[in-house]
């Protein structure tokens, strides 16, 4: 199979071209994407978090192609992206006691990077939810994704567009590197905004369980209800909960500070830095998450820099810890799981 890469533009970006001209540029791309989705194919689409591997969420044969392309185990459920909020009650059940809280969360964070796990309805194929009686739903804020899903008119299942367990893609080029020849189409709209996957929560009895950290932080969610943070485990209730995930092929180790690390003789080591870089002499390659130590910038750069280091012929990648406040908690969540096999006892995932 030949993978076609087609460009799409953000209708709301501050370009000089008129919005109508940009709509015209996107029309053929959107039509091509929707035609393939209607035929039961799986394609790569940009979201505001990472690129997603999308297929008709209500077509189990189409969804099966996602698992095949990603080599994803069938026990790991997918997130369902909705065309609009009118679809929420058609996909999941909302318990009376949780309606007010869910309404507040969706008013504040949708469209956006918040996924909510709720009891699923019978029209959702079991393959989507890995046989669970719950479904994970969200509405993407990416303008190109919005155009495609609204034209398609039905929910899309769309996990990250990469091989299972690997570093998530934040550009169309990353998707091509991972899935070239395995899918018919990549809609390339440049780099994603957040750079890490959506926050996943479960709402039960007016309480919020954070199942996966992401751009919507625990601090933000705590404004609405009591929260619990659920550690990654072998018992899966939503996407992205496995203890080992988001990993480069090169071994990764967490460190406090680059100054405290000394490579062994002839060892090629790459550094993913958070602190100011005082010397690069011990490292074969260096990437700084944010020279301003800005956590939003660091999150946006995380997966891209991990990929670049992974492609630098290294023996080891070392990553400096970032402060675990706000988005820093989500960044550390990804780094801990990427380094899971070499994690220190004090670094319990959370």
C-alpha positions in Angstrom: 0.0 0.0 0.0 1.2 3.5 -0.9 0.7 6.1 1.9 -0.4 9.4 0.5 0.5 12.6 2.5 -1.8 15.6 1.9 -1.6 19.0 3.5 -4.3 20.8 5.3 -4.3 24.3 6.8 -5.7 25.7 10.0 -8.6 27.9 9.1 -8.2 30.0 12.2 -4.4 30.7 12.0 -3.3 34.4 11.3 -2.5 33.9 7.6 -2.9 36.7 5.2 -5.0 34.5 2.9 -8.8 34.8 3.3 -10.6 32.1 5.2 -12.5 31.2 2.1 -9.3 30.5 0.2 -8.1 28.2 3.0 -11.4 26.4 3.0 -10.9 25.8 -0.7 -7.4 24.5 -0.1 -8.8 22.0 2.5 -11.9 20.9 0.5 -10.2 18.2 -1.5 -8.2 17.0 1.5 -11.3 16.7 3.6 -13.2 14.9 0.9 -10.4 12.4 0.4 -10.2 11.7 4.1 -14.0 11.3 4.5 -14.2 9.0 1.4 -11.7 6.7 2.9 -13.3 6.7 6.3 -16.7 5.8 4.7 -15.0 2.9 3.0 -13.9 1.5 6.3 -10.3 2.6 6.0 -8.0 4.0 8.8 -6.2 7.2 8.2 -4.0 9.6 10.2 -5.4 12.9 11.3 -4.0 15.8 13.4 -5.5 16.6 16.8 -4.5 19.3 19.2 -2.7 16.6 21.3 -0.9 14.2 19.0 -1.7 12.7 15.6 -4.5 10.1 15.7 -5.1 6.9 13.7 -8.7 7.3 12.9 -11.5 4.9 11.8 -15.2 4.7 12.0 -15.8 4.0 15.7 -19.1 2.2 15.0 -17.7 -0.1 12.4 -15.9 -3.0 14.1 -14.1 -4.1 11.0 -12.7 -0.6 10.5 -11.6 -0.5 14.1 -9.9 -3.8 13.8 -7.6 -2.2 11.2 -6.4 0.2 13.9 -5.3 -2.6 16.1 -3.6 -4.4 13.2 -1.7 -1.3 12.0 -0.6 -0.3 15.5 0.1 -3.9 16.6 -2.0 -2.9 19.6 -3.2 -5.6 22.0 -7.0 -6.1 22.0 -7.2 -5.5 25.7 -6.2 -1.8 25.4 -9.4 0.3 24.7 -9.6 3.2 22.3 -10.8 6.7 22.7 -14.0 7.7 20.8 -13.9 11.2 19.3 -17.4 12.8 18.9 -18.5 15.1 16.1 -20.3 17.3 18.7 -21.9 17.2 22.2 -25.2 15.9 20.8 -23.5 12.6 20.3 -22.5 12.2 24.0 -25.9 10.7 25.1 -25.9 8.4 22.0 -22.6 6.8 22.9 -22.5 6.7 26.7 -25.0 6.7 29.6 -24.7 9.5 32.1 -25.8 8.7 35.7 -28.2 11.2 37.2 -25.8 11.9 40.1 -23.0 12.7 37.7 -24.8 14.9 35.2 -24.1 18.2 36.8 -20.4 17.5 37.1 -20.0 16.2 33.6 -21.9 19.2 32.2 -19.5 21.5 34.1 -16.4 19.6 32.8 -17.6 19.6 29.2 -18.6 23.2 29.3 -15.1 24.1 30.5 -12.9 21.7 28.6 -14.7 20.7 25.4 -13.6 20.9 22.6 -10.2 20.1 24.1 -7.8 17.6 25.5 -10.1 16.0 28.2 -11.4 12.4 27.7 -14.2 11.2 30.0 -14.8 7.5 30.8 -18.5 6.7 31.2 -20.8 3.6 30.9 -21.0 2.8 27.2 -24.2 2.1 25.2 -24.8 -1.1 23.3 -24.2 0.5 19.9 -20.5 0.9 20.7 -18.6 -2.2 19.4 -16.9 -4.2 22.1 -13.6 -4.1 20.1 -13.5 -0.3 20.7 -13.8 -0.7 24.5 -11.8 -3.9 24.8 -14.9 -5.6 26.1 -15.2 -3.1 29.0 -18.7 -1.8 29.9 -17.3 1.8 29.7 -16.3 4.0 26.8 -13.9 6.9 26.7 -15.1 10.0 24.8 -13.8 13.4 23.9 -14.3 16.2 21.3 -11.1 17.4 19.6 -10.4 21.1 19.3 -8.2 20.8 16.2 -9.9 22.6 13.3 -8.9 20.1 10.6 -10.0 17.1 12.7 -13.3 19.0 13.4 -13.8 19.5 9.6 -13.2 15.8 8.9 -15.4 14.4 11.7 -18.3 16.8 11.1 -18.3 16.0 7.4 -18.1 12.3 8.2 -21.0 12.7 10.6 -20.2 9.9 13.0 -17.7 9.2 15.9 -14.1 8.3 15.2 -11.9 6.0 17.2 -8.5 7.6 17.1 -5.5 6.4 19.2 -2.1 7.9 18.5 -0.8 7.1 15.0 2.2 5.1 15.9 3.2 1.5 16.7 1.9 0.4 20.1 4.0 1.5 23.0 6.2 3.8 21.0 6.7 7.6 21.1 3.5 9.3 20.0 3.7 11.4 16.7 3.4 15.2 16.8 3.9 15.8 13.1 2.8 14.2 9.9 6.5 13.2 9.2 6.5 11.2 12.5 3.4 9.3 11.3 5.0 8.6 7.9 8.2 7.3 9.7 6.1 4.9 11.7 3.3 3.8 9.4 4.5 4.3 5.8 2.9 1.7 3.6 0.4 0.6 6.3 -2.3 3.3 5.9 -3.6 5.0 2.7 -3.6 8.6 3.9 -1.9 11.1 6.3 -3.5 14.5 6.6 -0.6 16.7 7.6 -1.4 20.0 9.3 2.0 20.6 10.9 3.0 20.3 14.5 0.4 19.6 17.2 -0.3 22.2 19.9 0.0 20.3 23.2 2.4 17.5 22.2 1.1 15.0 24.8 -2.1 12.9 24.8 -5.4 14.0 26.4 -6.1 13.8 30.1 -8.4 10.9 30.9 -10.8 10.9 33.8 -13.6 8.7 35.1 -16.5 10.4 36.8 -18.1 8.4 39.6 -20.5 9.7 42.3 -19.5 13.3 41.8 -15.8 12.4 42.1 -13.0 12.6 39.5 -10.5 9.8 39.0 -7.5 10.9 36.9 -6.6 7.7 34.8 -4.0 9.4 32.7 -2.4 12.8 33.2 -2.4 15.3 30.3 -2.9 18.9 29.3 -5.9 19.4 31.6 -4.1 19.3 34.9 -5.1 18.0 38.3 -5.1 21.5 39.6 -7.6 22.6 37.0 -9.9 19.6 37.7 -9.7 20.0 41.5 -11.8 23.2 41.0 -14.8 21.0 40.1 -14.7 18.1 42.5 -12.5 15.9 44.7 -9.9 14.1 42.6 -7.9 10.9 42.9 -4.9 10.1 40.8 -4.9 6.4 39.7 -1.4 5.0 39.1 -0.7 3.0 35.9 -1.2 -0.7 36.4 -1.8 -4.0 34.6 -5.6 -3.6 35.1 -6.7 -1.4 32.2 -9.8 0.8 32.3 -8.8 3.3 29.7 -6.1 4.0 27.0 -2.6 4.8 28.0 -2.6 3.1 31.4 0.1 0.5 31.0 3.2 1.0 33.2 5.5 0.8 30.2 4.5 3.1 27.3 5.6 6.0 25.1 9.0 4.5 24.8 11.9 5.1 22.3 13.8 2.1 21.1 16.9 3.4 22.9 16.9 2.8 26.6 15.9 5.8 28.7 16.9 6.6 32.3 15.7 9.4 34.5 18.2 11.6 36.3 18.1 14.6 38.6 20.7 16.7 36.8 23.1 16.2 34.0 26.0 17.3 36.2 25.6 14.2 38.3 25.7 11.8 35.4 28.9 10.2 34.0 28.7 7.9 31.0 30.8 4.8 30.8 33.8 4.7 28.5 32.8 4.7 24.8 29.1 5.0 25.7 27.1 7.3 23.4 24.6 9.0 25.6 21.9 11.6 24.6 20.6 14.1 27.1 17.0 15.4 27.3 17.5 18.4 29.4 15.3 20.5 31.6 18.0 22.4 33.5 20.4 24.9 31.9 23.1 23.0 30.0 26.5 23.8 31.5 28.5 21.4 29.4 27.7 19.1 26.5 31.1 17.3 26.4 29.8 14.0 27.9 26.8 13.7 25.5 26.6 12.7 21.9 23.4 14.6 21.4 21.5 17.1 23.5 17.9 18.4 23.3 16.6 21.0 25.8 12.8 20.7 26.5 12.6 24.5 27.1 15.4 27.0 27.6 12.9 29.2 29.4 11.8 26.2 31.6 8.3 26.7 30.4 6.2 23.5 31.0 3.9 24.1 28.1 6.8 24.4 25.7 8.4 21.4 27.3 5.3 19.3 26.8 5.0 20.4 23.1 8.7 19.4 22.5 8.8 16.1 24.5 7.9 13.5 22.0 9.6 15.3 19.1 12.9 15.5 21.0 12.6 11.9 22.2 12.2 10.8 18.5 15.2 12.9 17.5 17.4 11.4 20.2 16.1 7.9 19.4 17.4 8.4 15.8 20.8 9.6 16.9 22.5 6.1 17.2 22.8 6.3 20.9 23.4 3.6 23.6 21.3 5.5 26.2 19.1 8.5 26.6 19.1 10.2 30.0 16.3 12.6 30.8 16.3 15.2 33.6 13.3 15.3 35.8 10.9 18.3 35.5 8.9 19.9 38.4 5.8 17.8 39.0 3.4 20.7 39.1 0.7 21.4 36.4 1.8 20.0 33.1 5.1 18.8 34.6 3.1 15.9 36.2 2.0 14.8 32.8 5.5 15.1 31.3 6.9 13.0 34.2 4.2 10.5 33.7 5.3 9.9 30.1 9.0 9.9 31.0 8.5 7.4 33.9 6.7 5.0 31.6 9.2 5.4 28.8 11.9 4.5 31.3 9.8 1.9 33.1 12.3 -1.0 32.9 15.1 1.1 34.4 13.0 3.0 37.0 14.4 3.6 40.5 12.4 2.4 43.5 11.6 5.9 44.6 10.1 6.8 41.2 6.8 5.0 41.6 4.6 6.0 38.6 1.9 8.5 39.4 
